[in-house]
Amino acid sequence: MGILSWIVFGAIAGWIASMIVGRSDQQGCLMNIVVGIIGAALGGWIMSFFTGVSVTGFNLTSFIVAILGAVVLLAIVNLIFGRKK
């Protein structure tokens, strides 16, 4: 995927993950992109580690893995830094 695709993919995945975790009011668009891209990498690594299947391309499976990775990332951030209200 090109860089623009990664940005759009990361923004949407990060935004959905932040709504699931309840941090959508605390992070902006740039943070959603960062969380989505790092979450996609984390989710892909977790998926390949546990299932041995690599996820590539811009498809529904990759999107779900990116959201799950972003949720895991946000959960770890909440554990380390606490949840600010």
VOBA-838998 format. One line per field, with one value per residue: residue number from 1; residue in three letters; z, y negated, x of N, C-alpha, C in turn. Coordinates in Angstrom, 1 decimal. Example, Ala and Ser with C-alpha at 12.3 -4.5 7.8 and 13.67 -1.06 7.14 Angstrom:
BEGIN
k <- [1,2]
r <- [ALA,SER]
n_z <- [7.8,7.1]
n_y <- [5.7,2.2]
n_x <- [13.2,12.8]
ca_z <- [7.8,7.1]
ca_y <- [4.5,1.1]
ca_x <- [12.3,13.7]
c_z <- [7.8,7.9]
c_y <- [3.3,0.0]
c_x <- [13.2,12.9]
This chain:
BEGIN
k <- [1,2,3,4,5,6,7,8,9,10,11,12,13,14,15,16,17,18,19,20,21,22,23,24,25,26,27,28,29,30,31,32,33,34,35,36,37,38,39,40,41,42,43,44,45,46,47,48,49,50,51,52,53,54,55,56,57,58,59,60,61,62,63,64,65,66,67,68,69,70,71,72,73,74,75,76,77,78,79,80,81,82,83,84,85]
r <- [MET,GLY,ILE,LEU,SER,TRP,ILE,VAL,PHE,GLY,ALA,ILE,ALA,GLY,TRP,ILE,ALA,SER,MET,ILE,VAL,GLY,ARG,SER,ASP,GLN,GLN,GLY,CYS,LEU,MET,ASN,ILE,VAL,VAL,GLY,ILE,ILE,GLY,ALA,ALA,LEU,GLY,GLY,TRP,ILE,MET,SER,PHE,PHE,THR,GLY,VAL,SER,VAL,THR,GLY,PHE,ASN,LEU,THR,SER,PHE,ILE,VAL,ALA,ILE,LEU,GLY,ALA,VAL,VAL,LEU,LEU,ALA,ILE,VAL,ASN,LEU,ILE,PHE,GLY,ARG,LYS,LYS]
n_z <- [0.0,-0.6,0.9,1.4,1.5,3.8,5.7,5.6,6.2,8.7,10.1,10.1,11.4,13.9,14.9,15.2,17.0,19.2,19.9,20.8,23.0,24.5,24.4,22.5,22.9,23.8,22.0,19.0,15.4,14.3,16.3,16.1,13.6,14.1,16.1,14.8,12.7,14.1,15.6,13.5,12.7,15.1,15.5,13.2,13.7,16.1,15.0,13.1,14.8,16.5,14.8,12.6,10.1,7.7,7.3,4.7,2.5,1.6,2.9,4.3,6.4,7.1,8.0,10.3,11.8,12.2,13.7,16.0,16.9,17.4,19.5,21.4,21.7,22.7,25.1,26.5,26.7,28.4,30.7,31.4,31.6,32.9,33.0,31.9,32.9]
n_y <- [1.2,-2.3,-5.3,-7.2,-5.5,-4.0,-6.1,-6.8,-4.3,-3.9,-6.0,-5.6,-3.0,-3.6,-5.5,-4.0,-2.1,-3.8,-4.7,-2.3,-1.7,-3.9,-6.4,-8.3,-11.0,-12.1,-12.0,-13.3,-13.7,-13.2,-11.6,-9.4,-8.4,-7.7,-5.8,-3.9,-3.0,-2.0,-0.2,1.5,2.7,4.0,5.6,7.2,8.5,9.9,11.6,13.1,14.3,15.9,17.4,17.9,17.0,14.5,11.2,9.2,6.3,4.3,5.0,6.5,8.3,7.4,4.9,5.5,6.8,4.7,2.9,4.5,4.7,2.0,1.6,3.2,1.8,-0.7,0.2,1.1,-1.3,-2.6,-1.1,-1.6,-4.4,-5.2,-6.2,-9.2,-11.5]
n_x <- [0.8,0.4,1.7,-0.3,-2.6,-1.9,-2.1,-4.9,-6.1,-4.9,-6.0,-8.8,-8.9,-7.6,-9.4,-11.8,-10.9,-10.3,-12.8,-13.9,-12.3,-12.8,-11.5,-11.9,-12.5,-10.2,-8.1,-6.8,-7.1,-4.5,-3.3,-5.0,-4.3,-1.6,-2.0,-3.5,-1.8,0.4,-1.0,-1.9,0.5,1.2,-1.0,-0.8,1.7,1.0,-1.0,0.4,2.2,0.6,-1.1,0.3,-0.3,0.1,-1.0,-1.9,-2.2,-5.1,-7.8,-10.8,-10.1,-7.5,-8.2,-9.8,-7.8,-6.1,-7.7,-8.1,-5.4,-4.9,-6.7,-5.5,-3.1,-4.0,-5.2,-2.9,-1.6,-3.4,-3.1,-0.4,-0.2,-2.4,-5.9,-7.0,-9.3]
ca_z <- [0.0,-0.6,2.2,1.6,2.0,5.2,6.6,5.7,6.9,10.1,10.7,10.4,12.4,15.1,15.3,15.7,18.3,20.3,20.3,21.5,24.3,25.2,24.4,21.3,23.2,24.3,21.0,17.8,14.1,14.1,17.2,15.5,12.5,14.7,16.8,13.8,11.9,15.0,15.9,12.4,12.8,16.3,15.2,12.2,14.4,16.9,14.2,12.5,15.9,17.1,13.8,11.5,8.9,7.6,6.8,3.8,1.6,2.1,2.8,5.6,7.4,7.5,8.7,11.6,12.6,12.6,14.8,17.2,17.3,18.0,20.8,22.3,22.0,23.6,26.4,27.1,27.1,29.6,31.9,31.8,32.0,33.5,32.2,32.3,32.7]
ca_y <- [0.0,-3.5,-6.1,-7.7,-4.4,-3.8,-7.2,-6.7,-3.0,-4.1,-7.0,-4.9,-2.0,-4.3,-6.2,-3.0,-1.6,-4.8,-4.6,-1.0,-1.8,-5.1,-7.5,-9.2,-12.4,-12.5,-12.1,-13.9,-12.9,-12.8,-10.5,-8.3,-7.9,-7.0,-4.6,-3.0,-2.5,-1.1,0.9,2.4,3.4,4.8,6.7,8.1,9.3,10.8,12.5,14.0,15.1,16.9,18.2,18.2,16.4,13.1,10.4,8.2,5.7,3.4,5.8,6.6,9.0,6.5,3.9,6.0,7.0,3.3,2.4,5.3,4.3,0.6,1.7,3.7,0.8,-1.6,0.9,1.1,-2.7,-2.9,-0.4,-2.2,-5.8,-5.4,-6.8,-10.6,-11.8]
ca_x <- [0.0,1.1,1.7,-1.7,-3.4,-1.6,-2.7,-6.3,-6.3,-4.6,-6.9,-10.1,-8.7,-7.4,-10.6,-12.7,-10.3,-10.4,-14.2,-14.1,-11.7,-13.4,-10.5,-12.1,-12.6,-8.9,-7.1,-7.2,-6.9,-3.1,-3.1,-5.8,-3.5,-0.5,-2.5,-4.0,-0.7,1.2,-1.9,-1.9,1.7,1.1,-2.0,-0.2,2.7,0.3,-1.7,1.4,2.8,-0.3,-1.8,1.2,-0.9,0.4,-2.1,-1.4,-3.2,-6.1,-9.0,-11.5,-9.3,-6.4,-8.8,-10.1,-6.6,-5.6,-8.5,-7.7,-4.1,-5.0,-7.4,-4.5,-2.2,-4.7,-5.3,-1.6,-1.3,-4.3,-2.5,0.8,-0.3,-3.7,-6.9,-7.2,-10.7]
c_z <- [0.0,0.7,2.5,2.1,3.4,6.2,6.7,6.5,8.4,10.8,11.1,11.5,13.8,15.7,15.9,17.0,19.4,20.8,21.1,22.9,25.1,25.3,23.2,21.7,23.6,23.2,19.7,16.5,14.0,15.0,16.7,14.4,13.1,15.4,15.8,13.0,12.9,15.4,14.8,12.4,13.9,16.0,14.2,12.8,15.3,16.1,13.6,13.6,16.4,16.0,12.7,10.1,8.8,6.9,6.0,3.0,2.4,1.9,4.2,6.7,7.9,8.4,10.2,12.4,13.0,13.7,16.1,17.8,17.9,19.3,21.8,22.7,23.0,25.0,27.2,27.6,28.3,30.8,32.3,32.3,32.8,32.6,32.7,32.0,32.6]
c_y <- [-1.2,-4.3,-6.7,-6.7,-4.1,-4.8,-7.0,-5.4,-3.2,-5.0,-6.3,-3.8,-2.6,-4.9,-5.1,-2.4,-2.5,-4.9,-3.4,-1.1,-3.0,-6.2,-8.4,-10.6,-12.9,-12.5,-12.6,-13.1,-12.4,-11.6,-9.2,-7.6,-7.1,-5.7,-3.5,-2.3,-1.5,0.1,2.0,3.3,4.4,5.9,7.7,9.0,10.3,11.9,13.6,14.9,16.2,17.9,18.6,17.7,14.9,12.4,9.3,7.5,4.9,4.2,5.9,7.3,8.1,5.4,4.3,6.3,5.7,2.8,3.2,4.9,2.9,0.7,2.2,2.6,-0.3,-1.0,0.9,-0.4,-3.1,-2.2,-1.1,-3.6,-6.1,-6.2,-8.2,-10.9,-13.3]
c_x <- [0.9,0.9,0.3,-2.7,-3.2,-2.2,-4.2,-6.7,-6.1,-5.6,-8.3,-9.9,-8.5,-8.6,-11.6,-12.2,-10.5,-11.9,-14.5,-13.5,-12.2,-12.4,-10.8,-12.1,-11.2,-7.8,-7.7,-6.9,-5.5,-2.8,-3.9,-4.9,-2.3,-0.9,-2.9,-2.8,0.1,0.3,-2.0,-0.7,1.7,0.1,-1.5,0.9,2.0,-0.4,-0.7,2.0,1.9,-0.9,-0.8,0.8,-0.5,-0.8,-1.5,-2.5,-4.2,-7.4,-9.7,-10.7,-8.2,-7.0,-9.2,-8.9,-6.0,-6.4,-8.2,-6.3,-4.1,-5.7,-6.4,-3.5,-2.8,-4.9,-4.0,-1.3,-2.2,-3.7,-1.3,0.6,-1.6,-4.7,-7.2,-8.6,-10.9]
